[in-house]
Amino acid sequence: MKKYLLTFATLLSVITLNSCKKSSSESTAADTEKISVSGNAEEAKLTSPPFVPAAIGDRAAKKLIVRLETIEKTGELADGTQYNFWTFGGTVPGSFIRARVGDEIEFHLKNNENSTFPHNIDLHAVNGPGGGAEATFVAPGKEAVFNFKALNPGLYVYHCATAPVGMHIANGMYGLVLIEPEGGLPKVDKEFYIMQGDFYTKGKFGDQGLQEFDMDKAIAENPDYVVFNGNTGALLNSGELQAKVGETVRFFVGNGGPNLTSSFHVIGEIFDKVYIEGGSKINENVQTTVIPPGGAAILEFKATVPGEYVIVDHAIFRAFNKGALGKIKITGADNPKVFKSNKQ
């Protein structure tokens, strides 16, 4: 009898605990909705990849004005290969947006007058119809404005949602928006912005000249290029990321897709922390993390040994044959206690 009573008590405590967790989770958005803003409205400072705006820290919630422009432009996809990119802010990925829970955001989306197509934006950080897509559908030369309150902390993808949606995303129309929790994220030494995307061209990988988008390949999910930050060499040579031994590095990583799931990995490093799917739950000691199209993750590691570390999608043919390759260079004193080469 005591055994059954003990089992019943254990089950009851588990149910009660789960119920408490559920209630706490459900109250999150309601609680942040009540946060009031203070001070004057401020223009958001946006950055191009691989850089991010300054950390929010412990500032109070405020009204934030975000201005983003859709721009269609020809740029380099690979050495000697050009592509007609559709962008937010003129880069692939688009400008990095940084805010905090409780911020009231006045969002301006302008479609450049030289654009050929209408565009809009679906921000996964928005609670509202279409993530703002319905409110921001704009023809070339026009501008739309809508307002939203940031309720949920996390790292979120934004993308164009104009039909055909897949084509707009495949041409480079995606980026990241970070909503920091109250008090901000823990301080680190370096932060970088990386997004993976798959591109579908009429020609094969490496074919020279201007390449057109291939809808048949996109539907078949057979990309010619899989790249970080819109170019096979974006994170190589002069674009290599830089850090020093002893520094803690944070990557904000997103996957624009439109089709392929990323197996994100840094060869020779282990992620000390991974904010799973860009949310609040943290996994530790992770070798490779999975990031789906339209998803993101926050990754942290401490640089302990100097050297060049290769960043890849560990679906490895994508790295060495389709372009999903980058590097971070760690400089500083050797650390033989951690790593020592005995090669003659």
Beta strands, then each sheet from edge to edge (+ up, - down):
strand 1: 42-43
strand 2: 63-78
strand 3: 81-88
strand 4: 97-100
strand 5: 104-111
strand 6: 122-123
strand 7: 143-149
strand 8: 154-159
strand 9: 174-180
strand 10: 190-199
strand 11: 209-211
strand 12: 225-228
strand 13: 241-244
strand 14: 248-257
strand 15: 262-266
strand 16: 271-275
strand 17: 282-286
strand 18: 288-291
strand 19: 295-302
strand 20: 307-313
strand 21: 325-331
sheet 1: 1+ 2+ 3- 11-
sheet 2: 1+ 2+ 5+ 7-
sheet 3: 4+ 9+ 8- 6+
sheet 4: 12+ 10- 14- 19+ 16- 17+
sheet 5: 13+ 21+ 20- 15+ 18-
end
